[in-house]
Amino acid sequence: MTTNAKPITPEEALDPSRALVPAIQQVNEVRVQKGFWPKIRRTAARIPFARQVISVWYSARDPETPMAAKGIMLGGLAYFVMPVDAIPDIFAGIGFTDDAAVIAALVATLGAHIKRRHKDQAEAALERLRDA
């Protein structure tokens, strides 16, 4: 079976109003699976919100987290891993402020879905990264 569906652009994938569209969720999930841990390994020591972003990652992977919350979380995590964003990460001091704002908004709005176990998993992951 062939399809004439056009590829999803990064702008479409990161559009918050489309975060719950199944095709967008799938694209974001693939981006996050491929890019999350490599980016965390490169940046964890430099970003003060590492614990929060890792907690969101664990919550998004938890089967008990509702699909709507996962879709929004995956959209935010996809923004974090994308090499192109509003403020490029290469700018010292301000490069991660947009990423921090996205993660802060996720935690503020979906914090009820980020359980103690997700925070504990994030802390353990940070310890492993520090020891590596």
VEXVO-323108 format. One line per field, with one value per atom (N, C-alpha, C): residue number from 0; residue in one letter; atom name; y, z, x. Coordinates in steps of 0.1 Angstrom, whole numbers, plus 5000, padded with zeros to 4 digits. Example, Ala and Ser with C-alpha at 12.3 -4.5 7.8 and 13.67 -1.06 7.14 Angstrom:
REM VEXVO-323108
pos	c(0	0	0	1	1	1)
code	c(a	a	a	s	s	s)
site	c(N	CA	C	N	CA	C)
y	c(4943	4955	4967	4978	4989	5000)
z	c(5078	5078	5078	5071	5071	5079)
x	c(5132	5123	5132	5128	5137	5129)
//
This chain:
REM VEXVO-323108
pos	c(0	0	0	1	1	1	2	2	2	3	3	3	4	4	4	5	5	5	6	6	6	7	7	7	8	8	8	9	9	9	10	10	10	11	11	11	12	12	12	13	13	13	14	14	14	15	15	15	16	16	16	17	17	17	18	18	18	19	19	19	20	20	20	21	21	21	22	22	22	23	23	23	24	24	24	25	25	25	26	26	26	27	27	27	28	28	28	29	29	29	30	30	30	31	31	31	32	32	32	33	33	33	34	34	34	35	35	35	36	36	36	37	37	37	38	38	38	39	39	39	40	40	40	41	41	41	42	42	42	43	43	43	44	44	44	45	45	45	46	46	46	47	47	47	48	48	48	49	49	49	50	50	50	51	51	51	52	52	52	53	53	53	54	54	54	55	55	55	56	56	56	57	57	57	58	58	58	59	59	59	60	60	60	61	61	61	62	62	62	63	63	63	64	64	64	65	65	65	66	66	66	67	67	67	68	68	68	69	69	69	70	70	70	71	71	71	72	72	72	73	73	73	74	74	74	75	75	75	76	76	76	77	77	77	78	78	78	79	79	79	80	80	80	81	81	81	82	82	82	83	83	83	84	84	84	85	85	85	86	86	86	87	87	87	88	88	88	89	89	89	90	90	90	91	91	91	92	92	92	93	93	93	94	94	94	95	95	95	96	96	96	97	97	97	98	98	98	99	99	99	100	100	100	101	101	101	102	102	102	103	103	103	104	104	104	105	105	105	106	106	106	107	107	107	108	108	108	109	109	109	110	110	110	111	111	111	112	112	112	113	113	113	114	114	114	115	115	115	116	116	116	117	117	117	118	118	118	119	119	119	120	120	120	121	121	121	122	122	122	123	123	123	124	124	124	125	125	125	126	126	126	127	127	127	128	128	128	129	129	129	130	130	130	131	131	131)
code	c(m	m	m	t	t	t	t	t	t	n	n	n	a	a	a	k	k	k	p	p	p	i	i	i	t	t	t	p	p	p	e	e	e	e	e	e	a	a	a	l	l	l	d	d	d	p	p	p	s	s	s	r	r	r	a	a	a	l	l	l	v	v	v	p	p	p	a	a	a	i	i	i	q	q	q	q	q	q	v	v	v	n	n	n	e	e	e	v	v	v	r	r	r	v	v	v	q	q	q	k	k	k	g	g	g	f	f	f	w	w	w	p	p	p	k	k	k	i	i	i	r	r	r	r	r	r	t	t	t	a	a	a	a	a	a	r	r	r	i	i	i	p	p	p	f	f	f	a	a	a	r	r	r	q	q	q	v	v	v	i	i	i	s	s	s	v	v	v	w	w	w	y	y	y	s	s	s	a	a	a	r	r	r	d	d	d	p	p	p	e	e	e	t	t	t	p	p	p	m	m	m	a	a	a	a	a	a	k	k	k	g	g	g	i	i	i	m	m	m	l	l	l	g	g	g	g	g	g	l	l	l	a	a	a	y	y	y	f	f	f	v	v	v	m	m	m	p	p	p	v	v	v	d	d	d	a	a	a	i	i	i	p	p	p	d	d	d	i	i	i	f	f	f	a	a	a	g	g	g	i	i	i	g	g	g	f	f	f	t	t	t	d	d	d	d	d	d	a	a	a	a	a	a	v	v	v	i	i	i	a	a	a	a	a	a	l	l	l	v	v	v	a	a	a	t	t	t	l	l	l	g	g	g	a	a	a	h	h	h	i	i	i	k	k	k	r	r	r	r	r	r	h	h	h	k	k	k	d	d	d	q	q	q	a	a	a	e	e	e	a	a	a	a	a	a	l	l	l	e	e	e	r	r	r	l	l	l	r	r	r	d	d	d	a	a	a)
site	c(N	CA	C	N	CA	C	N	CA	C	N	CA	C	N	CA	C	N	CA	C	N	CA	C	N	CA	C	N	CA	C	N	CA	C	N	CA	C	N	CA	C	N	CA	C	N	CA	C	N	CA	C	N	CA	C	N	CA	C	N	CA	C	N	CA	C	N	CA	C	N	CA	C	N	CA	C	N	CA	C	N	CA	C	N	CA	C	N	CA	C	N	CA	C	N	CA	C	N	CA	C	N	CA	C	N	CA	C	N	CA	C	N	CA	C	N	CA	C	N	CA	C	N	CA	C	N	CA	C	N	CA	C	N	CA	C	N	CA	C	N	CA	C	N	CA	C	N	CA	C	N	CA	C	N	CA	C	N	CA	C	N	CA	C	N	CA	C	N	CA	C	N	CA	C	N	CA	C	N	CA	C	N	CA	C	N	CA	C	N	CA	C	N	CA	C	N	CA	C	N	CA	C	N	CA	C	N	CA	C	N	CA	C	N	CA	C	N	CA	C	N	CA	C	N	CA	C	N	CA	C	N	CA	C	N	CA	C	N	CA	C	N	CA	C	N	CA	C	N	CA	C	N	CA	C	N	CA	C	N	CA	C	N	CA	C	N	CA	C	N	CA	C	N	CA	C	N	CA	C	N	CA	C	N	CA	C	N	CA	C	N	CA	C	N	CA	C	N	CA	C	N	CA	C	N	CA	C	N	CA	C	N	CA	C	N	CA	C	N	CA	C	N	CA	C	N	CA	C	N	CA	C	N	CA	C	N	CA	C	N	CA	C	N	CA	C	N	CA	C	N	CA	C	N	CA	C	N	CA	C	N	CA	C	N	CA	C	N	CA	C	N	CA	C	N	CA	C	N	CA	C	N	CA	C	N	CA	C	N	CA	C	N	CA	C	N	CA	C	N	CA	C	N	CA	C	N	CA	C	N	CA	C	N	CA	C	N	CA	C	N	CA	C	N	CA	C	N	CA	C	N	CA	C	N	CA	C	N	CA	C	N	CA	C	N	CA	C	N	CA	C	N	CA	C	N	CA	C	N	CA	C)
y	c(4988	5000	5012	5022	5034	5045	5055	5067	5079	5089	5102	5112	5107	5116	5124	5137	5144	5143	5144	5142	5154	5151	5161	5169	5182	5191	5193	5198	5200	5210	5220	5231	5224	5215	5209	5200	5193	5183	5191	5203	5211	5220	5221	5229	5224	5231	5226	5223	5230	5227	5213	5207	5195	5183	5186	5176	5163	5163	5151	5144	5149	5142	5130	5118	5105	5105	5111	5111	5120	5131	5140	5133	5126	5119	5109	5102	5092	5098	5109	5115	5120	5126	5131	5120	5109	5098	5092	5091	5086	5096	5109	5119	5119	5117	5117	5104	5093	5080	5081	5087	5087	5098	5109	5121	5124	5119	5123	5121	5108	5105	5110	5110	5117	5132	5139	5153	5155	5146	5147	5145	5135	5132	5144	5151	5163	5175	5176	5189	5188	5177	5176	5184	5185	5192	5207	5212	5226	5231	5223	5228	5225	5236	5234	5227	5224	5218	5203	5197	5184	5174	5175	5166	5167	5179	5180	5174	5177	5171	5156	5150	5136	5130	5137	5133	5133	5143	5143	5131	5128	5117	5104	5102	5089	5089	5100	5101	5098	5103	5101	5086	5079	5065	5056	5061	5053	5049	5036	5032	5037	5042	5047	5062	5068	5083	5083	5091	5092	5097	5092	5094	5109	5117	5131	5138	5134	5140	5135	5123	5118	5126	5128	5136	5149	5156	5170	5169	5159	5157	5154	5145	5141	5153	5162	5174	5183	5185	5193	5187	5174	5167	5167	5166	5167	5181	5191	5205	5205	5199	5199	5192	5181	5174	5179	5187	5193	5202	5201	5209	5224	5226	5239	5243	5254	5259	5274	5280	5295	5302	5297	5302	5291	5291	5280	5277	5264	5260	5264	5268	5271	5285	5293	5306	5304	5307	5305	5314	5308	5316	5317	5318	5319	5308	5300	5290	5280	5277	5267	5274	5287	5294	5290	5288	5284	5270	5261	5247	5247	5255	5255	5260	5270	5275	5264	5257	5246	5235	5231	5221	5226	5239	5245	5245	5248	5248	5234	5224	5210	5206	5209	5205	5213	5225	5233	5228	5224	5220	5205	5197	5182	5176	5184	5180	5168	5168	5157	5143	5143	5130	5127	5136	5133	5129	5116	5109	5109	5106	5105	5095	5084	5074	5079	5088	5094	5104	5111	5119	5111	5100	5091	5085	5081	5076	5087	5099	5110	5112	5112	5114	5103	5090	5079	5080	5085	5087	5097	5108	5119	5114	5105	5099	5091	5083	5074	5083	5094	5103	5109	5113	5119	5109	5097	5086	5081	5084	5079	5086)
z	c(5000	5000	5000	4991	4991	4996	5001	5007	5001	5000	4995	5006	5018	5030	5029	5031	5030	5044	5044	5056	5066	5078	5089	5090	5090	5091	5106	5110	5124	5130	5122	5127	5131	5122	5125	5137	5138	5150	5163	5163	5175	5178	5169	5171	5183	5194	5206	5203	5193	5190	5183	5179	5172	5180	5192	5201	5202	5201	5204	5191	5179	5167	5166	5164	5165	5156	5144	5136	5142	5148	5154	5166	5174	5186	5182	5171	5167	5163	5155	5151	5163	5172	5184	5193	5194	5202	5196	5182	5176	5178	5177	5179	5193	5203	5217	5219	5214	5217	5211	5200	5194	5200	5204	5207	5222	5230	5244	5252	5253	5262	5256	5243	5238	5242	5241	5245	5260	5268	5282	5286	5280	5283	5280	5269	5266	5274	5280	5286	5301	5306	5320	5330	5328	5338	5336	5324	5322	5323	5325	5326	5340	5346	5360	5361	5349	5349	5344	5345	5341	5348	5361	5369	5364	5361	5357	5343	5334	5320	5320	5328	5329	5336	5346	5352	5342	5333	5323	5314	5310	5301	5307	5320	5327	5327	5330	5330	5317	5306	5293	5289	5295	5291	5300	5310	5320	5314	5314	5308	5316	5328	5336	5333	5326	5323	5312	5313	5303	5289	5278	5265	5262	5266	5263	5270	5282	5289	5282	5278	5271	5258	5251	5238	5240	5250	5253	5258	5267	5272	5260	5251	5240	5231	5229	5222	5228	5241	5248	5248	5250	5249	5235	5225	5211	5209	5214	5213	5220	5231	5238	5230	5223	5216	5202	5196	5183	5183	5172	5171	5168	5162	5158	5168	5175	5183	5184	5192	5192	5196	5206	5210	5209	5199	5197	5210	5213	5225	5226	5214	5214	5221	5223	5229	5244	5249	5263	5271	5282	5292	5288	5276	5272	5263	5258	5248	5253	5266	5271	5277	5277	5284	5278	5264	5258	5262	5262	5266	5281	5289	5303	5305	5297	5297	5293	5283	5278	5289	5295	5306	5318	5322	5333	5331	5318	5315	5316	5311	5312	5327	5335	5349	5356	5352	5359	5355	5342	5338	5339	5339	5339	5351	5361	5373	5380	5380	5387	5381	5368	5362	5364	5370	5372	5387	5389	5402	5409	5422	5430	5423	5418	5412	5399	5392	5380	5385	5396	5401	5407	5413	5419	5407	5396	5385	5379	5378	5373	5381	5394	5403	5401	5400	5398	5385	5375	5361	5362	5369	5370	5378	5388	5395	5386	5378	5368	5359	5354	5345	5351	5364	5371	5374	5376	5378	5366	5354	5341	5337)
x	c(5008	5000	5009	5007	5014	5006	5013	5006	5012	5004	5008	5010	5011	5012	5026	5025	5038	5045	5058	5066	5062	5063	5060	5073	5071	5083	5085	5098	5101	5091	5087	5078	5065	5060	5047	5048	5059	5061	5062	5067	5069	5057	5048	5036	5028	5027	5020	5005	4999	4985	4983	4994	4994	5000	5004	5011	5003	4990	4983	4978	4983	4980	4989	4983	4990	5003	5003	5015	5026	5022	5031	5037	5029	5034	5044	5041	5051	5064	5064	5076	5084	5077	5083	5089	5082	5087	5100	5101	5113	5124	5121	5132	5137	5128	5132	5140	5135	5143	5157	5159	5172	5181	5175	5183	5184	5175	5175	5188	5192	5203	5216	5219	5231	5231	5220	5220	5222	5215	5217	5232	5238	5252	5261	5258	5266	5263	5251	5247	5243	5242	5237	5245	5258	5266	5264	5259	5258	5243	5234	5220	5214	5210	5204	5191	5185	5172	5173	5185	5187	5178	5176	5168	5154	5149	5135	5133	5142	5140	5141	5149	5150	5138	5132	5120	5108	5108	5098	5100	5112	5115	5109	5112	5108	5092	5086	5072	5066	5072	5067	5068	5077	5079	5071	5065	5057	5044	5040	5028	5016	5018	5006	5004	5013	5010	5000	4990	4979	4985	4979	4984	4984	4975	4975	4987	4990	5001	5014	5015	5027	5029	5018	5020	5026	5021	5026	5041	5043	5057	5067	5063	5071	5074	5064	5066	5077	5076	5086	5099	5100	5113	5119	5110	5115	5121	5115	5120	5134	5136	5148	5159	5156	5166	5169	5160	5162	5174	5182	5194	5190	5179	5174	5163	5165	5154	5155	5146	5145	5158	5165	5178	5188	5197	5207	5215	5216	5223	5238	5243	5258	5260	5250	5252	5254	5266	5269	5260	5255	5247	5232	5228	5214	5209	5218	5214	5204	5203	5193	5181	5180	5169	5155	5155	5142	5139	5149	5146	5142	5148	5144	5130	5126	5112	5102	5105	5096	5095	5106	5106	5098	5101	5093	5078	5074	5060	5054	5062	5057	5055	5065	5065	5053	5051	5040	5027	5025	5011	5009	5019	5018	5024	5028	5035	5028	5015	5008	5011	5016	5020	5034	5042	5056	5057	5057	5056	5070	5070	5082	5091	5086	5095	5102	5096	5102	5114	5111	5122	5133	5130	5141	5149	5142	5149	5158	5153	5161	5174	5172	5183	5194	5189	5198	5205	5198	5205	5215	5213	5223	5235	5233	5244	5253	5246	5253	5261	5255	5262	5274	5273	5284	5296	5292	5302	5309	5303	5308	5321)
//
